[in-house]
Amino acid sequence: MFFAIAWKNVWRNKRRSSITIAAISMGMAGIVFFIAMLNGFLINMIDNSVRLETGAVQIHIKGYREDPSIEKLIRDPDAILLKIKDIDEVNGISSRIQSFGLVSTKNDSAGAMIVGINPEDEKKVTNLHSNVIKGSYNSVSKPNTILIGKTLAQNLEVGLGDEIVLLTQGADGSMGNDLYTIGGIFETASPDIDRIFIYMGLPSAEELLSTYGGINEIALSVKDVENPEKATELVAEAIGDQKKCEVLSWKEFLPEISQMIVFFDGAMYIFYFIIFGIAAFGISNTLIMSIFERIHEIGVLMAIGTKPLRVFLQTALESVIIGLIGGLLGSVLGYIISLYFIIYGFDASYWAKATSFIAFSPIIYFKLGPLDFVMGICFVVIVTLIASIYPGLKAARYHPADAIRYV
């Protein structure tokens, strides 16, 4: 009975209620589309940043991130690998040696980040293997053979089969230098990586950097890339010795990405408030006009014993009905609009080329989850309830005699 009366009151003036519902629907559709785009961008950015080079979780000797010196080595990596290899949350593990050095050719020289990897292990952590555009990814398995970034190769004017000289400081203080052959050229979504990175096999890196079996990084891929905290905690517990080693997730060693996520989350809520704030005025106006049209009816109800609270709740229910209809229709409309970009993606190649400090693929696939719709509709309900407070109080405060005489 209570709901039936509220439903009847909503449609007392079909045109006015329909306009209000349409406004809410358009706002909700815009929000759903915005959330889908934002989710796609953030997931793309996280996945590319993690899968390009860093991994989702990293293990180092304590203090390495603050001072990435080649002398700070994990001297017994096999002991750590044995402890973490069976953790369910971990998908892949890659041991690395990395250090800055100088790369020289007959034409030019440049600074470079030299990274020693096991190519098969690295496949499980990053997508370096899929970014090789010339030559062979597995060529790094050969002694003194390297993969070089496309931009770095262009700057040095070298290509496949050409030789370069690497000069760097070893972990024992000696100067390491040797001649290397380019076995492959890679191109990633990050111009910075393409400009400075050189990869070689782990044995070649150990020899060049004089690490004698030591490594300075263990990178891991995990099941839940977006929320790596559980995997990070399990790995830290398995290692046990927190005084010597530190375990960090990408949220800690890529703080710029974490800050951007916080920024976009804030922008999303601001967008919520702006759109639904405007809608709230429309709902409030609709309810006030509806109340003015039935002041006499409200007076009669109160005269026969209807409590002011019931009148207030009746008004709130009318508001919620309008909000729910608008929210549900808007969710469906927003999903339909987003569906094309969910399936085929959005071409962001212009921004991908123009942005060097953030790695993301040129095609962004929008993403929506059930929670996105639930949050949106809950927000609509809250806003409509707030919008009903003034009209509801106004209706509940009428004196029955005055309301009955109102013309």
Backbone torsions as a table, in degrees:
resi	resn	phi	psi	omega
1	MET	NA	-46.8	-178.4
2	PHE	-60.8	-46.8	-179.5
3	PHE	-68.6	-38.7	-178.1
4	ALA	-61.6	-40.4	178.7
5	ILE	-66.4	-43.6	179.6
6	ALA	-62.1	-42.7	178.4
7	TRP	-61.4	-42.6	179.5
8	LYS	-63.4	-40.8	-179.3
9	ASN	-66.6	-35.6	178.7
10	VAL	-60.0	-42.1	-175.0
11	TRP	-96.8	15.1	175.6
12	ARG	-60.2	-41.4	174.3
13	ASN	-120.6	93.6	-172.6
14	LYS	-62.0	-40.3	-176.2
15	ARG	-63.3	-47.4	-177.9
16	ARG	-65.2	-45.6	179.9
17	SER	-64.7	-38.1	-179.1
18	SER	-65.2	-39.6	178.3
19	ILE	-63.9	-42.8	179.2
20	THR	-63.8	-45.3	179.3
21	ILE	-63.3	-39.8	178.9
22	ALA	-63.2	-39.5	179.1
23	ALA	-64.2	-43.0	178.3
24	ILE	-65.1	-41.5	-179.3
25	SER	-61.5	-43.8	179.5
26	MET	-64.5	-41.0	177.8
27	GLY	-64.0	-43.3	179.7
28	MET	-66.0	-39.7	178.6
29	ALA	-62.4	-41.3	177.5
30	GLY	-62.6	-40.1	-180.0
31	ILE	-68.0	-43.5	178.9
32	VAL	-60.4	-44.2	178.3
33	PHE	-62.3	-43.6	-179.9
34	PHE	-63.0	-43.1	179.3
35	ILE	-64.5	-42.9	179.4
36	ALA	-60.4	-43.6	178.9
37	MET	-65.5	-44.5	-178.6
38	LEU	-64.1	-44.1	177.5
39	ASN	-59.0	-45.0	-179.8
40	GLY	-62.4	-43.1	-179.8
41	PHE	-64.7	-45.9	-177.3
42	LEU	-66.3	-42.2	179.0
43	ILE	-64.9	-41.7	177.3
44	ASN	-60.6	-45.7	-178.0
45	MET	-65.4	-44.8	-179.9
46	ILE	-64.0	-48.9	-175.8
47	ASP	-62.6	-43.4	-179.2
48	ASN	-69.6	-40.1	179.3
49	SER	-63.4	-39.6	-178.0
50	VAL	-79.3	-44.3	-175.9
51	ARG	-78.9	-17.7	180.0
52	LEU	-71.5	-44.3	-172.2
53	GLU	-152.1	-39.0	-166.4
54	THR	-83.4	-33.5	-166.7
55	GLY	83.2	165.2	-177.6
56	ALA	-82.2	-29.8	-179.5
57	VAL	-136.5	142.4	179.0
58	GLN	-129.3	147.0	176.0
59	ILE	-120.3	129.8	178.2
60	HIS	-139.3	168.1	164.7
61	ILE	-65.9	141.1	-175.9
62	LYS	-56.4	131.2	179.2
63	GLY	93.5	-3.9	-177.1
64	TYR	-65.1	-38.9	-177.3
65	ARG	-63.6	-35.3	179.6
66	GLU	-75.4	-33.3	-178.6
67	ASP	-139.9	84.4	-174.4
68	PRO	-75.0	70.8	-179.3
69	SER	-91.7	145.2	-179.7
70	ILE	-65.2	-22.1	179.2
71	GLU	-71.0	-20.6	-177.7
72	LYS	-85.7	86.6	-174.2
73	LEU	-110.6	149.5	167.0
74	ILE	-85.4	106.8	-170.3
75	ARG	-75.1	-26.8	-178.7
76	ASP	-126.9	69.7	-175.5
77	PRO	-64.8	-29.2	-178.0
78	ASP	-61.1	-34.7	179.7
79	ALA	-64.5	-40.1	178.6
80	ILE	-70.6	-43.4	-179.1
81	LEU	-60.6	-36.3	179.3
82	LEU	-65.6	-34.5	-178.2
83	LYS	-75.5	-29.0	-172.2
84	ILE	-107.4	-5.9	-171.9
85	LYS	-66.3	-23.1	-176.2
86	ASP	-103.7	11.5	179.2
87	ILE	-73.7	125.1	-174.3
88	ASP	-61.8	-33.7	-176.1
89	GLU	-74.7	-11.1	-177.8
90	VAL	-98.7	127.3	-179.8
91	ASN	-95.2	-34.7	-177.1
92	GLY	-152.4	154.1	-178.5
93	ILE	-135.7	131.9	179.3
94	SER	-134.5	121.8	175.6
95	SER	-84.4	141.0	-176.5
96	ARG	-139.1	153.8	166.4
97	ILE	-124.1	131.1	179.0
98	GLN	-144.3	146.1	-179.6
99	SER	-163.4	155.0	175.4
100	PHE	-79.0	150.2	178.5
101	GLY	-159.3	-174.9	179.8
102	LEU	-116.1	129.8	177.0
103	VAL	-109.9	131.8	-175.8
104	SER	-129.4	146.3	171.8
105	THR	-131.6	-179.2	178.1
106	LYS	-69.1	-18.6	-177.0
107	ASN	-97.9	-34.7	-171.5
108	ASP	-163.4	178.6	175.3
109	SER	-144.1	158.5	-179.2
110	ALA	-159.4	158.9	173.9
111	GLY	-76.5	150.0	-177.5
112	ALA	-149.2	152.6	170.9
113	MET	-96.3	114.7	-177.9
114	ILE	-94.6	124.3	-176.6
115	VAL	-126.0	124.5	176.2
116	GLY	-98.3	129.3	-176.2
117	ILE	-136.2	160.6	164.2
118	ASN	-95.7	112.3	-170.8
119	PRO	-57.0	-36.6	-179.4
120	GLU	-70.4	-40.6	177.8
121	ASP	-68.5	-38.1	-177.4
122	GLU	-64.9	-29.7	177.9
123	LYS	-59.1	-30.1	-177.1
124	LYS	-83.1	-9.2	-175.5
125	VAL	-114.5	-42.5	-180.0
126	THR	-126.2	171.6	178.8
127	ASN	-105.8	29.7	178.8
128	LEU	-54.6	-40.8	-177.0
129	HIS	-60.1	-32.7	-178.5
130	SER	-84.4	-6.3	-179.3
131	ASN	-100.2	1.1	177.6
132	VAL	-75.3	118.1	-175.8
133	ILE	-100.6	-18.9	177.4
134	LYS	-140.4	143.0	179.2
135	GLY	80.3	-155.8	-174.9
136	SER	-127.5	133.9	176.5
137	TYR	-61.6	-42.3	-176.7
138	ASN	-72.3	-2.7	179.0
139	SER	-63.4	-22.3	-179.9
140	VAL	-69.7	-11.4	175.3
141	SER	-69.4	-20.4	178.9
142	LYS	-81.6	147.0	178.2
143	PRO	-60.1	140.5	175.0
144	ASN	53.9	38.3	175.3
145	THR	-123.6	138.5	-172.4
146	ILE	-129.3	161.0	165.7
147	LEU	-106.7	137.4	-177.2
148	ILE	-129.6	144.8	178.6
149	GLY	-65.2	147.9	-176.9
150	LYS	-59.3	-44.8	-178.0
151	THR	-66.2	-40.9	178.4
152	LEU	-63.8	-41.2	178.5
153	ALA	-62.8	-40.3	178.6
154	GLN	-66.2	-41.3	-179.9
155	ASN	-64.6	-34.2	-179.1
156	LEU	-90.5	-5.5	-179.9
157	GLU	58.0	50.6	178.7
158	VAL	-127.0	163.3	179.0
159	GLY	-145.3	-169.8	-179.1
160	LEU	-56.7	134.7	178.0
161	GLY	85.4	-12.1	178.1
162	ASP	-74.2	159.5	-179.1
163	GLU	-109.7	143.5	176.7
164	ILE	-132.6	161.3	178.0
165	VAL	-112.6	131.4	176.2
166	LEU	-109.4	134.6	179.4
167	LEU	-128.9	127.3	-179.1
168	THR	-157.7	170.9	178.4
169	GLN	-93.5	134.8	178.9
170	GLY	-82.2	165.4	-179.5
171	ALA	-65.9	-22.0	-179.7
172	ASP	-94.2	7.4	178.7
173	GLY	93.9	-9.4	179.9
174	SER	-78.0	166.2	176.4
175	MET	-96.4	122.6	179.1
176	GLY	-98.5	132.3	175.9
177	ASN	-153.2	145.5	-179.6
178	ASP	-165.0	169.6	-179.6
179	LEU	-100.0	133.2	-176.5
180	TYR	-130.2	148.3	178.6
181	THR	-103.6	137.1	179.2
182	ILE	-79.3	113.9	-179.1
183	GLY	-100.5	-11.8	-179.6
184	GLY	-167.4	153.5	177.5
185	ILE	-124.8	130.9	-178.6
186	PHE	-116.3	154.5	175.9
187	GLU	-136.6	122.0	-177.4
188	THR	-112.7	-175.5	176.6
189	ALA	-80.6	-3.2	-178.4
190	SER	-112.9	112.4	176.9
191	PRO	-58.9	-32.9	-179.7
192	ASP	-64.1	-42.8	178.6
193	ILE	-64.7	-43.0	-179.6
194	ASP	-64.9	-22.5	-175.3
195	ARG	-89.0	-24.9	-172.6
196	ILE	-128.3	-12.6	-171.6
197	PHE	-90.8	139.9	172.8
198	ILE	-132.5	129.8	179.3
199	TYR	-112.4	144.4	174.6
200	MET	-145.2	169.4	178.3
201	GLY	-65.7	151.9	-178.4
202	LEU	-58.1	-44.0	178.3
203	PRO	-60.7	-39.1	179.0
204	SER	-65.6	-38.7	179.3
205	ALA	-68.4	-39.2	178.1
206	GLU	-61.2	-40.1	180.0
207	GLU	-69.9	-43.5	-178.9
208	LEU	-65.5	-41.9	-173.1
209	LEU	-98.4	1.7	176.2
210	SER	52.9	50.7	-178.5
211	THR	-92.1	-15.8	175.0
212	TYR	52.8	50.7	177.2
213	GLY	92.2	-12.2	179.0
214	GLY	-83.4	155.9	176.0
215	ILE	-132.9	163.4	178.0
216	ASN	-116.8	5.1	177.0
217	GLU	-157.4	138.6	168.6
218	ILE	-120.1	117.6	-178.9
219	ALA	-103.7	142.0	-176.8
220	LEU	-128.6	144.4	166.7
221	SER	-102.2	145.9	-175.4
222	VAL	-127.9	165.1	-177.7
223	LYS	-66.7	-46.1	-178.2
224	ASP	-106.3	90.8	-176.2
225	VAL	-66.4	-37.6	-177.1
226	GLU	-68.4	-29.5	-179.6
227	ASN	-129.7	80.0	-173.5
228	PRO	-85.7	5.0	-173.1
229	GLU	-60.8	-42.3	-178.2
230	LYS	-62.7	-47.2	179.4
231	ALA	-62.0	-41.1	179.3
232	THR	-60.6	-43.1	-180.0
233	GLU	-65.7	-42.2	-179.7
234	LEU	-64.9	-40.8	179.0
235	VAL	-65.0	-44.1	179.6
236	ALA	-61.7	-41.0	178.6
237	GLU	-65.8	-39.2	-178.9
238	ALA	-66.4	-40.4	179.8
239	ILE	-67.8	-44.5	173.9
240	GLY	83.1	-47.9	-174.2
241	ASP	-83.6	86.0	-177.0
242	GLN	-76.0	-13.9	-179.5
243	LYS	-76.8	-28.5	-177.7
244	LYS	-98.6	-39.4	-175.7
245	CYS	-115.9	151.9	174.3
246	GLU	-125.3	141.5	179.9
247	VAL	-116.7	121.1	-175.8
248	LEU	-126.3	142.5	173.6
249	SER	-91.5	168.5	-179.3
250	TRP	-60.5	-25.0	179.4
251	LYS	-66.8	-20.7	179.4
252	GLU	-96.5	-40.3	-178.0
253	PHE	-94.5	-3.0	170.6
254	LEU	-124.8	63.7	-174.1
255	PRO	-61.9	-27.6	-179.9
256	GLU	-64.1	-33.1	177.4
257	ILE	-70.4	-43.6	178.0
258	SER	-60.2	-42.6	179.6
259	GLN	-65.1	-36.4	179.2
260	MET	-67.7	-37.3	177.4
261	ILE	-62.9	-44.0	177.8
262	VAL	-61.4	-41.9	179.7
263	PHE	-61.7	-46.9	-178.3
264	PHE	-68.2	-35.1	175.3
265	ASP	-61.4	-42.7	177.2
266	GLY	-63.0	-41.8	179.0
267	ALA	-63.1	-36.4	179.5
268	MET	-64.0	-44.0	-179.7
269	TYR	-68.9	-34.6	175.0
270	ILE	-62.7	-42.1	177.7
271	PHE	-61.6	-41.9	175.1
272	TYR	-53.9	-53.4	-174.9
273	PHE	-63.7	-39.4	-179.2
274	ILE	-65.6	-50.8	-177.0
275	ILE	-64.4	-50.0	-176.1
276	PHE	-79.2	-20.2	172.8
277	GLY	-64.6	-41.9	176.4
278	ILE	-65.2	-42.9	179.7
279	ALA	-63.2	-34.4	-179.1
280	ALA	-61.2	-38.7	177.7
281	PHE	-63.4	-39.5	178.2
282	GLY	-64.4	-42.8	178.9
283	ILE	-64.2	-46.1	179.9
284	SER	-59.7	-43.2	179.2
285	ASN	-63.5	-42.7	178.7
286	THR	-60.3	-43.8	-179.0
287	LEU	-67.7	-41.4	179.8
288	ILE	-61.5	-45.2	178.6
289	MET	-63.0	-39.3	178.4
290	SER	-63.6	-39.9	179.9
291	ILE	-67.1	-42.1	178.9
292	PHE	-60.6	-34.2	-178.8
293	GLU	-72.4	-20.3	-176.9
294	ARG	-129.9	36.8	176.7
295	ILE	-62.1	-41.8	179.2
296	HIS	-59.7	-45.2	179.6
297	GLU	-61.3	-41.1	178.7
298	ILE	-63.9	-40.7	178.4
299	GLY	-61.0	-41.0	179.0
300	VAL	-64.3	-44.5	179.6
301	LEU	-60.5	-42.1	-179.3
302	MET	-71.7	-30.7	179.9
303	ALA	-69.1	-29.5	-179.4
304	ILE	-92.6	10.5	171.3
305	GLY	111.8	3.2	177.8
306	THR	-67.9	128.2	-177.3
307	LYS	-73.6	147.9	176.1
308	PRO	-55.7	-34.7	179.1
309	LEU	-62.1	-38.8	179.8
310	ARG	-66.1	-38.2	177.5
311	VAL	-64.0	-42.7	178.3
312	PHE	-62.3	-46.6	-179.2
313	LEU	-65.7	-34.3	177.0
314	GLN	-60.5	-43.2	178.8
315	THR	-65.5	-41.4	178.9
316	ALA	-63.0	-39.6	179.8
317	LEU	-65.4	-39.0	176.3
318	GLU	-60.3	-42.0	179.1
319	SER	-63.4	-43.5	-179.8
320	VAL	-64.2	-39.6	178.6
321	ILE	-60.5	-46.4	178.2
322	ILE	-60.8	-45.5	-179.4
323	GLY	-63.7	-43.0	-178.9
324	LEU	-66.3	-43.2	178.8
325	ILE	-61.6	-47.4	179.3
326	GLY	-63.5	-40.7	-179.3
327	GLY	-65.7	-43.1	-179.8
328	LEU	-67.6	-45.3	178.3
329	LEU	-62.7	-40.5	178.9
330	GLY	-65.5	-37.0	178.8
331	SER	-63.6	-44.1	179.2
332	VAL	-64.2	-45.5	-179.9
333	LEU	-62.6	-44.0	178.9
334	GLY	-62.6	-38.8	178.5
335	TYR	-65.8	-42.1	179.7
336	ILE	-62.4	-43.4	179.3
337	ILE	-63.9	-38.4	-176.7
338	SER	-79.2	-19.1	-170.6
339	LEU	-58.2	-40.1	-179.9
340	TYR	-58.8	-45.3	-177.2
341	PHE	-75.7	-23.5	174.1
342	ILE	-67.6	-39.0	-176.7
343	ILE	-84.2	-48.5	-171.6
344	TYR	-103.0	-16.0	178.0
345	GLY	84.6	166.2	179.9
346	PHE	-112.5	130.5	-177.3
347	ASP	-79.4	105.4	179.4
348	ALA	-112.6	31.4	-175.2
349	SER	-62.0	-33.4	-179.6
350	TYR	-62.6	-46.4	-179.2
351	TRP	-71.3	-33.2	178.9
352	ALA	-62.3	-39.5	179.6
353	LYS	-74.2	-33.2	-175.3
354	ALA	-81.5	-14.8	-175.5
355	THR	-107.5	121.0	-179.4
356	SER	-106.6	-21.4	-175.5
357	PHE	-87.7	-9.7	177.1
358	ILE	-129.0	133.0	179.1
359	ALA	-96.6	122.2	170.5
360	PHE	-151.6	151.2	-177.3
361	SER	-71.9	153.0	-178.2
362	PRO	-67.5	-21.6	177.5
363	ILE	-107.6	118.0	-179.1
364	ILE	-106.2	121.8	178.4
365	TYR	-94.9	120.6	179.9
366	PHE	-64.8	156.2	-179.1
367	LYS	-144.0	135.7	175.8
368	LEU	-133.1	139.2	176.0
369	GLY	-121.5	164.8	179.5
370	PRO	-54.1	-36.8	-178.6
371	LEU	-63.4	-32.0	178.9
372	ASP	-62.4	-42.1	179.0
373	PHE	-70.4	-42.4	-179.3
374	VAL	-61.2	-45.1	179.6
375	MET	-62.6	-42.0	-179.8
376	GLY	-62.7	-46.6	-178.5
377	ILE	-68.1	-38.9	176.6
378	CYS	-61.3	-40.3	178.5
379	PHE	-63.6	-40.2	177.4
380	VAL	-60.9	-45.8	-179.0
381	VAL	-61.6	-43.8	179.6
382	ILE	-61.9	-44.8	-179.4
383	VAL	-64.3	-42.3	-179.7
384	THR	-66.4	-35.7	176.8
385	LEU	-64.8	-42.9	177.7
386	ILE	-62.6	-41.4	-179.3
387	ALA	-65.3	-23.1	-177.3
388	SER	-86.1	-9.5	-174.6
389	ILE	-61.4	-51.8	-177.7
390	TYR	-64.7	-50.0	177.8
391	PRO	-60.7	-38.7	-179.9
392	GLY	-64.5	-43.7	178.2
393	LEU	-65.2	-37.9	179.6
394	LYS	-62.4	-43.4	179.6
395	ALA	-68.3	-39.8	-177.0
396	ALA	-71.0	-19.7	-176.6
397	ARG	-92.4	-2.9	177.8
398	TYR	-64.4	139.2	172.5
399	HIS	-82.1	133.0	-175.7
400	PRO	-52.6	-45.8	-177.6
401	ALA	-63.2	-43.3	179.8
402	ASP	-66.2	-39.5	-178.2
403	ALA	-67.2	-38.1	-179.9
404	ILE	-66.9	-35.4	-179.5
405	ARG	-80.4	-8.6	-176.8
406	TYR	-66.9	132.6	179.2
407	VAL	-118.9	NA	NA
